[in-house]
Amino acid sequence: MLDAVTQFGITGKAYKKNLYRLRTWNPRDYTNNCYRKVDDAPYGGGVGMVMMAAPLDLAISGAQKWQKENVADKTWVIYLSPQGKRIDHARVSQLTSMNGVTLICGRYEGIDERLIAQHVDEELSIGDYVISGGELAAMVLIDAIVRQLPGALGDAESANNDSLVDGLLKYPQYTRPQIYREQPVPEALLTGDHSRINRWRLQQSLGRTWLRRPDLLIKKYPNGLPDQEKLLLEEFKLTEKNTKSG
């Protein structure tokens, strides 16, 4: 599954440019039974299976041994879990500055709690839903980290202009043709006036965030919007109201 990260897209190009390294360890390689079994029924009963501590313990130790020899004495260990703290851009930026991280991909009903207590520094989640395995979550986190690395993107400013980088959703984007199915590009974007364009973009970012993720506005402006942002948002709300009523 992780081949998709190293062979395609931005992460694939960055891998070929040696901007990062990715190694994988399979817990099945650290079993001592003929079926390479890595899971067992949970104590106390219940549905599903739980990943056993021993194979994962040995796999993590193998990963840390390699990292100590090739990266750093100690790397941060993350368990991808729906019980973890939700990943945001600020956390991704912090992880990008580290020498390396070890990602544990959960499966089944989870992993033995004793292994978490022994090895895991942090539990992270990509959202409030459940997927079949932590590999997909790991790929999401890897992609988010790699695109922040210098040289990973063709335009260094692209990462700085992404949604959520400044705490707001990104403004709408347009390209040619100027009119498509009778819908024109907003007039402000055609003026060449960078001050006016920046004002329009900020207003749209504020408006979109207010419409779709108002929680982000509260997080970014805990003491309330500054005067300029408040004026821009009120103008956006008025336009939105007139558009719906019209």
BAFI-3210 file (N, C-alpha, C; in Angstrom, 3 decimals, decimal comma, padded with zeros to 6 digits):
// residues 246
n [1|2|3|4|5|6|7|8|9|10|11|12|13|14|15|16|17|18|19|20|21|22|23|24|25|26|27|28|29|30|31|32|33|34|35|36|37|38|39|40|41|42|43|44|45|46|47|48|49|50|51|52|53|54|55|56|57|58|59|60|61|62|63|64|65|66|67|68|69|70|71|72|73|74|75|76|77|78|79|80|81|82|83|84|85|86|87|88|89|90|91|92|93|94|95|96|97|98|99|100|101|102|103|104|105|106|107|108|109|110|111|112|113|114|115|116|117|118|119|120|121|122|123|124|125|126|127|128|129|130|131|132|133|134|135|136|137|138|139|140|141|142|143|144|145|146|147|148|149|150|151|152|153|154|155|156|157|158|159|160|161|162|163|164|165|166|167|168|169|170|171|172|173|174|175|176|177|178|179|180|181|182|183|184|185|186|187|188|189|190|191|192|193|194|195|196|197|198|199|200|201|202|203|204|205|206|207|208|209|210|211|212|213|214|215|216|217|218|219|220|221|222|223|224|225|226|227|228|229|230|231|232|233|234|235|236|237|238|239|240|241|242|243|244|245|246]
n.u [000,820|001,949|003,599|002,332|002,813|005,549|005,871|004,145|002,690|003,168|004,516|005,836|007,595|009,139|010,320|011,926|013,709|015,139|014,295|013,112|013,019|011,518|010,699|009,425|008,065|006,926|004,773|004,181|006,500|007,805|006,831|006,451|005,013|003,547|001,543|001,975|000,668|-000,770|-002,732|-005,292|-008,066|-009,918|-009,308|-011,864|-013,877|-016,034|-016,533|-014,480|-010,863|-007,687|-004,583|-001,642|000,824|003,564|004,589|004,347|005,867|008,459|008,710|008,603|010,871|012,777|012,454|013,205|015,843|016,992|016,497|018,005|020,541|020,584|019,203|018,395|019,062|016,700|013,403|010,163|007,266|004,281|000,945|-001,516|-004,785|-008,344|-008,927|-007,119|-005,739|-007,067|-005,482|-003,999|-003,003|-001,040|000,094|001,136|003,129|004,874|005,705|007,034|009,431|010,887|013,485|012,735|009,966|008,132|005,573|002,790|000,571|-002,638|-004,889|-007,799|-009,551|-007,919|-004,789|-002,806|-003,014|-000,841|001,388|001,063|001,421|004,098|005,589|004,433|004,423|002,530|-000,885|-002,641|-005,275|-006,995|-009,538|-012,992|-014,021|-014,081|-011,698|-010,489|-007,846|-004,747|-002,917|-003,834|-004,386|-001,786|-000,616|-001,948|-000,964|001,787|001,810|000,889|003,002|005,263|004,735|005,312|008,010|011,009|011,413|009,717|007,377|006,545|006,232|007,311|005,635|003,185|002,492|002,277|-000,017|-002,115|-005,366|-006,256|-003,663|-003,241|-005,170|-007,674|-010,209|-009,478|-009,775|-012,047|-011,035|-010,152|-009,829|-008,936|-011,679|-012,646|-015,379|-017,652|-020,180|-021,983|-021,198|-019,190|-015,716|-014,974|-015,012|-013,060|-010,735|-009,797|-008,756|-006,059|-005,156|-003,418|-003,844|-006,602|-007,292|-006,166|-007,712|-010,241|-009,771|-009,169|-011,606|-013,286|-012,144|-012,663|-015,462|-016,098|-015,081|-016,703|-019,161|-018,720|-016,902|-017,231|-016,090|-013,372|-012,987|-013,473|-011,371|-009,148|-009,568|-009,923|-010,593|-012,378|-013,065|-010,677|-011,060|-010,942|-011,279|-013,755|-015,410|-015,116|-016,237|-018,875|-019,711|-019,560|-021,534|-023,807|-023,871|-024,205|-026,724|-028,314|-027,962|-029,204|-031,823|-032,447]
n.v [-001,209|001,212|001,768|003,458|005,956|006,435|006,278|007,838|011,069|014,124|013,229|011,033|012,220|013,754|011,743|010,506|012,543|012,387|013,774|012,842|009,823|006,598|003,804|000,511|-001,775|-004,977|-006,455|-009,170|-010,354|-010,785|-012,822|-016,050|-018,217|-020,654|-019,618|-016,961|-015,277|-012,359|-011,373|-011,705|-012,953|-010,635|-010,158|-010,593|-010,832|-010,128|-008,667|-009,020|-008,720|-008,314|-006,674|-008,364|-007,795|-008,639|-009,182|-006,608|-005,143|-006,128|-005,379|-002,578|-002,127|-002,985|-001,025|001,261|000,665|000,747|003,441|004,709|004,110|005,357|007,780|009,272|009,289|008,953|008,714|010,155|008,391|007,519|006,532|005,715|006,316|006,205|007,186|009,100|012,479|014,886|015,473|018,527|021,448|022,837|020,867|019,164|020,811|020,958|018,283|018,073|019,328|017,544|015,035|012,507|010,185|007,490|005,551|003,837|001,563|000,884|-001,961|-004,069|-004,415|-002,729|-002,251|-004,063|-002,639|-002,457|-002,302|000,223|001,787|001,266|002,071|004,204|007,638|009,458|009,638|009,930|011,116|011,064|011,938|011,947|009,212|005,758|003,718|000,929|000,264|001,474|002,146|003,761|006,132|006,728|007,238|009,569|011,324|011,234|012,371|014,961|015,894|015,670|017,453|019,845|020,000|021,665|022,187|020,172|020,920|022,376|025,134|027,117|028,706|027,521|025,715|027,504|028,844|027,139|025,873|026,373|026,856|029,449|029,366|029,709|028,753|028,284|030,806|031,015|029,644|030,464|029,959|030,221|029,697|033,205|033,564|031,074|028,951|031,058|032,121|034,444|035,200|036,546|040,069|041,510|039,983|040,441|042,909|043,471|044,862|044,436|044,949|045,160|042,613|040,996|041,861|040,948|038,187|037,662|038,344|036,408|034,092|034,451|034,472|031,931|030,305|031,063|030,130|027,348|026,264|027,438|027,066|027,313|030,041|030,942|029,717|030,925|033,620|034,207|036,329|037,752|039,128|041,243|044,751|045,227|042,642|042,051|043,916|043,082|040,525|041,107|042,453|040,332|038,622|040,181|040,332|037,584|037,173|038,837|037,584|035,096|035,875|037,126]
n.w [000,000|000,739|-001,367|-003,092|-002,057|-002,463|-005,184|-006,700|-007,570|-005,628|-003,333|-004,383|-006,255|-004,510|-003,041|-004,971|-005,324|-003,071|-000,804|001,430|003,420|003,393|005,178|005,724|008,119|008,635|010,870|010,684|009,905|012,216|013,686|015,325|014,598|012,400|010,837|010,713|012,473|013,833|015,429|017,984|019,979|022,035|025,552|027,940|026,176|023,317|020,026|017,045|016,565|018,232|017,808|018,626|021,190|021,063|018,274|017,143|018,942|018,453|015,771|015,938|017,492|015,672|013,716|015,151|015,726|013,175|012,583|014,551|013,676|011,213|011,190|013,710|017,269|018,739|017,694|017,213|018,182|016,724|016,979|014,772|015,239|015,799|018,247|018,786|018,967|016,761|013,684|012,694|010,747|012,172|013,814|011,887|010,798|012,974|013,147|010,755|011,221|012,689|013,103|012,329|012,221|013,688|012,532|013,640|012,391|013,059|013,321|012,886|015,935|017,238|019,040|021,421|024,588|026,281|024,678|023,586|025,870|026,343|024,076|022,535|021,776|021,053|020,071|017,064|014,928|011,780|011,520|012,650|012,245|011,191|009,607|007,627|008,208|009,647|007,699|005,581|006,951|007,770|005,295|004,580|006,557|005,972|003,386|004,012|005,579|003,872|001,753|002,918|003,002|002,028|-001,412|-002,212|-003,503|-006,694|-006,739|-004,248|-002,745|-002,812|-000,717|001,373|000,755|001,013|002,056|005,486|006,366|007,324|009,183|008,104|005,689|002,209|-000,326|-003,219|-006,411|-009,805|-013,358|-016,894|-019,211|-019,237|-019,027|-018,283|-019,156|-018,876|-016,510|-015,039|-014,247|-011,039|-010,871|-009,436|-009,607|-012,088|-012,305|-011,894|-009,794|-007,040|-004,343|-004,173|-005,064|-003,051|-000,906|-001,687|-001,724|000,987|002,116|000,938|001,992|004,723|004,589|003,518|005,531|007,648|006,692|006,356|008,261|010,992|013,474|013,108|012,827|015,413|016,696|015,457|015,958|018,927|020,573|019,139|015,842|014,183|013,299|010,458|009,343|010,438|009,144|006,472|006,607|007,334|005,060|003,260|004,326|003,898|001,089|000,576|001,701|000,088|-002,357|-001,974|-001,394|-003,748]
ca.u [000,000|002,803|004,253|001,645|003,434|006,894|005,904|003,225|002,355|004,166|005,353|006,698|008,653|010,026|011,083|012,957|014,685|015,778|013,916|012,767|013,149|010,397|010,937|008,282|008,303|005,708|004,757|004,134|007,878|008,367|006,059|007,127|004,054|003,568|000,537|002,385|-000,491|-000,438|-003,894|-005,938|-009,328|-009,712|-009,703|-013,139|-014,876|-016,388|-016,313|-013,234|-009,564|-006,764|-003,195|-000,838|001,915|004,917|005,067|004,483|006,995|009,687|008,758|008,947|012,278|013,554|012,399|013,991|017,253|017,399|016,493|019,144|021,747|020,515|018,479|018,622|019,034|015,321|012,390|008,831|006,433|002,879|-000,015|-002,678|-005,920|-009,505|-008,975|-006,084|-006,056|-007,214|-004,345|-004,241|-001,818|-000,010|000,805|001,915|004,324|005,786|006,268|007,943|010,726|011,559|014,429|012,026|008,865|007,721|004,115|002,212|-000,724|-003,534|-005,758|-008,812|-010,164|-006,879|-003,592|-002,697|-002,767|000,485|002,365|000,901|002,057|005,548|006,279|003,787|004,545|001,374|-001,907|-003,216|-006,398|-007,253|-010,925|-013,919|-014,631|-013,240|-011,302|-010,122|-006,501|-003,995|-002,040|-004,385|-004,149|-000,354|-000,350|-002,434|-000,019|003,036|001,609|000,797|004,343|006,207|004,488|005,866|009,466|011,551|011,708|008,728|006,409|007,149|006,197|007,490|004,541|001,954|002,174|001,905|-001,328|-003,128|-006,382|-005,935|-002,309|-003,379|-006,317|-008,922|-010,367|-008,951|-010,709|-012,327|-010,044|-010,693|-008,861|-009,577|-012,011|-013,152|-016,806|-017,953|-021,615|-022,581|-020,703|-017,906|-014,747|-015,214|-014,395|-011,883|-009,566|-009,402|-008,324|-004,608|-004,899|-003,114|-004,464|-008,019|-007,356|-005,897|-008,878|-011,307|-009,416|-009,344|-013,044|-013,824|-011,664|-013,455|-016,833|-016,177|-014,851|-017,925|-020,224|-018,434|-016,167|-017,198|-015,217|-012,030|-012,964|-013,347|-010,015|-008,172|-009,829|-010,610|-011,064|-013,201|-012,392|-010,202|-012,022|-010,970|-011,867|-015,171|-016,078|-015,135|-017,184|-020,226|-020,002|-019,796|-022,835|-024,840|-023,921|-024,761|-028,151|-028,970|-027,923|-030,225|-033,145|-032,668]
ca.v [000,000|002,398|002,045|004,599|007,184|006,639|006,156|008,721|012,383|014,987|012,421|010,208|013,068|014,120|010,535|010,328|013,620|012,112|014,762|012,092|008,379|005,860|002,370|-000,158|-003,003|-005,777|-007,265|-010,606|-010,844|-010,951|-013,858|-017,346|-019,283|-020,988|-018,830|-015,549|-014,678|-011,149|-010,925|-012,714|-012,488|-009,752|-010,586|-010,019|-011,120|-009,070|-008,970|-008,548|-009,213|-007,283|-006,952|-008,784|-006,878|-009,110|-008,905|-005,162|-004,726|-006,459|-004,565|-001,207|-002,153|-003,042|000,292|002,206|000,319|001,293|004,904|005,134|003,972|006,136|009,060|009,945|008,373|008,708|009,347|010,230|007,248|007,911|005,471|006,243|005,729|007,096|007,750|010,112|013,881|015,108|016,152|019,813|021,939|023,211|019,651|018,705|021,660|020,542|016,987|018,287|019,783|016,466|014,227|011,353|009,683|006,105|005,497|002,516|001,471|-000,019|-002,859|-004,804|-003,631|-001,929|-002,987|-004,310|-001,382|-002,474|-001,845|001,679|002,361|001,088|002,647|005,307|008,999|010,283|009,050|010,922|010,672|011,915|012,383|011,225|008,093|004,566|003,094|-000,472|000,103|002,702|002,455|004,916|007,304|007,013|007,837|010,953|012,098|011,337|013,350|016,291|016,277|015,788|018,642|020,993|019,981|022,537|021,525|019,142|021,502|023,149|026,526|027,106|029,428|026,736|025,194|028,613|029,346|026,101|026,045|026,086|027,264|030,644|029,179|029,919|028,024|029,044|031,521|030,330|029,769|030,515|029,997|030,457|030,973|034,261|033,277|029,664|028,706|032,341|032,521|035,134|035,288|037,763|041,256|041,936|039,207|040,851|044,303|043,629|045,638|043,402|045,305|044,798|041,145|040,452|042,161|040,036|036,837|037,579|038,352|035,107|033,119|034,659|034,068|030,471|029,721|031,328|029,269|025,916|025,863|028,581|026,753|027,805|031,482|031,090|029,302|031,898|034,928|033,926|037,585|038,445|039,552|042,628|045,628|045,035|041,342|042,119|044,646|042,221|039,434|041,662|042,687|039,015|038,149|040,963|039,846|036,242|037,308|039,416|036,581|034,091|036,494|037,475]
ca.w [000,000|000,864|-002,644|-003,703|-001,548|-003,005|-006,635|-007,418|-007,049|-004,992|-002,437|-005,225|-006,796|-003,402|-002,698|-006,004|-005,123|-001,775|000,197|002,635|003,295|003,952|005,361|006,346|008,864|008,701|012,097|010,369|009,783|013,556|014,370|015,444|014,331|010,970|010,120|010,834|013,140|014,581|016,185|018,813|020,553|023,190|026,891|028,343|025,156|022,385|018,613|016,464|017,023|018,711|017,429|019,771|021,519|020,759|016,912|016,964|019,777|017,738|014,558|016,340|017,904|014,436|013,081|015,943|015,549|011,875|012,670|015,367|012,859|009,980|011,302|014,993|018,404|019,155|016,857|017,805|017,801|016,585|016,687|014,058|015,934|015,888|019,594|018,921|018,711|015,329|013,059|012,050|010,052|013,143|014,238|010,731|010,715|014,034|012,782|009,630|011,723|013,415|012,328|011,806|013,033|013,505|012,469|013,875|011,716|013,762|012,547|013,636|017,010|017,869|019,432|022,862|025,294|026,924|023,698|023,506|027,064|026,297|022,927|021,807|022,312|020,693|019,203|016,163|014,108|010,612|011,539|013,531|011,539|011,279|008,352|007,833|008,746|009,829|006,570|004,859|007,793|007,701|003,987|004,667|007,366|005,210|002,326|004,619|006,031|002,762|000,937|003,628|002,908|000,983|-002,672|-002,550|-004,431|-007,766|-006,304|-002,792|-002,107|-002,857|000,611|002,243|000,368|001,168|003,085|006,885|006,757|008,164|010,064|007,373|004,436|001,081|-001,198|-004,489|-007,472|-011,164|-014,451|-018,175|-019,836|-018,360|-018,829|-018,538|-018,974|-018,483|-015,185|-015,218|-013,158|-010,256|-011,473|-008,676|-010,014|-013,433|-012,275|-011,809|-008,577|-006,048|-003,076|-004,280|-005,167|-001,722|-000,073|-002,100|-001,294|002,430|002,376|000,563|002,976|005,937|004,329|003,391|006,848|008,409|006,190|006,390|009,460|011,928|014,604|012,808|013,110|016,866|017,054|014,960|016,578|020,200|021,168|018,162|014,623|014,085|012,627|009,012|009,062|010,788|008,064|005,288|006,814|007,290|003,642|002,674|004,793|003,222|-000,292|000,607|001,969|-001,094|-003,417|-001,704|-001,489|-005,135]
c.u [000,854|003,589|003,616|002,281|004,751|006,945|005,074|003,093|003,511|005,091|006,297|007,875|009,663|010,893|012,219|014,053|015,416|015,493|013,470|013,010|011,955|010,750|009,716|008,733|006,971|005,731|004,725|005,537|008,513|007,542|006,862|006,149|003,943|002,553|000,860|001,272|-000,076|-001,602|-004,477|-007,215|-009,064|-010,087|-010,988|-014,237|-015,159|-016,033|-014,935|-012,002|-008,679|-005,348|-002,370|000,375|003,261|005,374|005,271|005,680|008,314|009,830|009,167|010,416|013,191|013,600|013,279|015,482|017,776|017,476|017,658|020,430|021,769|019,913|018,836|018,527|017,607|014,381|011,027|007,961|004,962|002,037|-001,225|-003,920|-007,097|-009,662|-007,962|-006,601|-006,095|-006,036|-004,794|-002,925|-000,690|000,792|001,651|003,207|005,351|006,466|007,272|009,342|011,500|012,517|013,756|010,898|008,641|006,206|003,650|000,807|-001,592|-004,369|-006,791|-009,452|-009,141|-005,672|-003,546|-002,245|-001,382|001,579|002,295|001,622|003,575|006,218|005,727|003,956|003,278|000,410|-002,534|-004,301|-006,555|-008,710|-011,792|-014,714|-013,645|-012,955|-010,724|-008,736|-005,758|-003,079|-002,532|-004,169|-002,678|-000,003|-000,812|-001,433|001,307|002,920|001,594|002,173|005,261|005,984|004,981|007,390|009,952|011,908|010,686|007,726|007,124|007,245|006,258|006,344|003,265|001,545|001,704|000,508|-002,435|-004,184|-005,819|-004,541|-002,377|-004,605|-007,659|-008,997|-009,936|-010,076|-010,966|-011,248|-010,725|-009,547|-009,631|-010,578|-012,609|-014,634|-017,043|-019,409|-022,301|-022,182|-019,326|-016,985|-015,037|-014,382|-013,118|-010,615|-009,032|-008,790|-006,818|-004,192|-004,677|-003,730|-005,937|-008,196|-007,151|-007,076|-010,011|-011,024|-009,586|-010,822|-013,671|-013,375|-012,451|-014,879|-017,000|-015,999|-016,075|-019,052|-019,978|-017,755|-016,089|-016,314|-013,806|-011,906|-012,772|-011,935|-008,984|-008,324|-010,575|-011,167|-011,938|-012,390|-011,859|-011,168|-012,103|-011,648|-013,363|-015,963|-016,198|-016,163|-018,623|-020,646|-020,319|-021,173|-023,970|-024,996|-024,557|-026,270|-028,898|-029,023|-029,019|-031,632|-033,501|-032,977]
c.v [001,259|002,694|003,256|005,920|007,466|006,650|007,190|010,081|013,145|014,172|011,527|010,997|013,444|012,936|010,319|011,390|013,484|013,194|014,107|010,607|007,707|004,384|001,756|-001,443|-003,722|-006,642|-008,772|-011,199|-011,136|-011,944|-015,161|-018,498|-019,474|-020,198|-017,332|-014,725|-013,486|-010,655|-012,066|-012,100|-011,627|-010,415|-009,879|-010,244|-009,929|-009,461|-008,481|-009,144|-008,028|-007,668|-007,250|-007,872|-007,336|-008,831|-007,416|-004,631|-004,949|-005,621|-003,128|-001,135|-002,214|-001,711|001,285|001,927|000,898|002,818|005,423|005,088|004,930|007,535|009,794|008,922|008,005|009,436|009,220|009,090|007,654|006,684|006,118|005,548|006,699|007,710|008,876|011,524|014,111|015,934|017,487|020,326|022,296|021,987|019,095|019,501|021,275|019,221|017,121|018,672|018,700|015,705|013,023|010,963|008,213|006,063|004,060|002,504|000,433|-000,860|-003,477|-003,908|-002,749|-002,786|-003,097|-003,032|-001,326|-002,026|-000,320|002,343|002,308|001,933|003,986|006,638|009,810|009,471|010,159|010,293|011,610|012,367|011,487|010,188|006,934|004,041|001,717|-000,673|001,424|003,064|003,680|006,206|007,713|007,693|009,289|011,821|012,279|012,396|014,772|016,794|016,569|017,068|019,926|021,066|020,909|021,740|020,492|019,645|022,321|024,617|026,536|027,789|028,608|026,248|026,306|029,140|028,309|026,516|025,649|026,506|028,486|030,560|029,363|028,985|028,908|029,679|030,724|030,614|029,735|030,470|030,212|029,344|031,970|034,085|031,818|029,404|029,902|032,785|033,155|034,967|036,567|038,929|041,683|041,236|039,635|042,246|044,478|044,425|044,638|043,698|044,885|043,276|040,515|040,693|041,188|038,623|036,662|037,525|036,996|034,014|033,224|034,149|032,565|029,783|029,903|030,390|027,797|025,434|027,024|028,331|027,264|029,305|031,731|030,749|030,345|033,254|034,732|035,173|038,391|038,931|040,976|043,444|045,365|043,720|041,337|042,818|043,774|041,103|039,938|041,955|041,367|038,497|038,879|040,516|038,467|036,286|037,823|038,401|035,530|034,652|036,856|036,278]
c.w [000,000|-000,407|-003,329|-003,278|-002,250|-004,527|-007,379|-006,741|-006,443|-004,089|-003,233|-005,779|-005,700|-002,978|-003,682|-005,897|-003,784|-000,732|001,501|002,359|003,963|003,997|006,039|007,022|009,034|009,960|011,828|010,229|011,131|014,378|014,427|015,275|012,819|010,164|010,121|011,483|013,993|015,439|016,994|019,397|021,792|024,507|027,273|027,329|024,272|020,962|018,178|017,111|017,400|018,272|018,678|019,960|020,956|019,326|016,651|017,738|019,040|016,465|014,873|016,757|016,686|013,734|013,837|015,842|014,239|011,941|013,495|014,561|011,675|010,112|012,579|016,108|018,799|018,207|017,528|017,280|017,853|016,261|016,015|014,579|015,932|017,271|019,793|018,699|017,208|014,791|012,473|011,457|011,012|013,583|013,098|010,620|011,775|013,694|011,649|010,098|012,459|012,498|011,689|012,731|012,712|013,576|012,662|013,284|012,422|012,811|013,478|014,702|017,726|018,204|020,956|023,574|025,916|025,963|023,552|024,678|026,981|025,222|022,420|022,531|022,097|019,826|018,369|015,310|012,922|010,569|012,396|012,746|011,586|009,880|008,664|008,431|008,796|008,680|005,808|005,648|007,759|006,385|003,955|005,419|006,633|004,125|002,894|005,057|004,849|001,961|001,625|003,501|001,801|-000,268|-003,095|-003,581|-005,495|-007,423|-004,788|-002,060|-002,047|-001,475|001,539|001,955|000,498|002,176|004,440|007,312|007,664|009,062|009,396|006,172|003,278|000,270|-002,482|-005,531|-008,844|-012,171|-015,759|-018,499|-018,835|-018,068|-019,193|-018,156|-018,328|-017,082|-015,342|-014,012|-012,376|-010,761|-010,766|-009,148|-011,375|-013,463|-012,352|-010,584|-007,428|-004,689|-003,079|-004,341|-003,793|-000,777|-000,386|-001,602|000,211|002,783|002,061|001,538|004,275|005,750|004,233|004,739|007,729|007,989|006,505|007,666|010,442|013,141|014,385|013,070|014,599|017,314|016,647|015,655|017,901|020,870|020,212|016,976|014,736|013,227|011,126|008,645|009,362|009,691|006,820|005,429|006,778|005,857|002,941|003,050|004,086|001,780|-000,367|000,824|000,745|-002,233|-003,226|-001,849|-002,922|-005,972]
res [m|l|d|a|v|t|q|f|g|i|t|g|k|a|y|k|k|n|l|y|r|l|r|t|w|n|p|r|d|y|t|n|n|c|y|r|k|v|d|d|a|p|y|g|g|g|v|g|m|v|m|m|a|a|p|l|d|l|a|i|s|g|a|q|k|w|q|k|e|n|v|a|d|k|t|w|v|i|y|l|s|p|q|g|k|r|i|d|h|a|r|v|s|q|l|t|s|m|n|g|v|t|l|i|c|g|r|y|e|g|i|d|e|r|l|i|a|q|h|v|d|e|e|l|s|i|g|d|y|v|i|s|g|g|e|l|a|a|m|v|l|i|d|a|i|v|r|q|l|p|g|a|l|g|d|a|e|s|a|n|n|d|s|l|v|d|g|l|l|k|y|p|q|y|t|r|p|q|i|y|r|e|q|p|v|p|e|a|l|l|t|g|d|h|s|r|i|n|r|w|r|l|q|q|s|l|g|r|t|w|l|r|r|p|d|l|l|i|k|k|y|p|n|g|l|p|d|q|e|k|l|l|l|e|e|f|k|l|t|e|k|n|t|k|s|g]
***
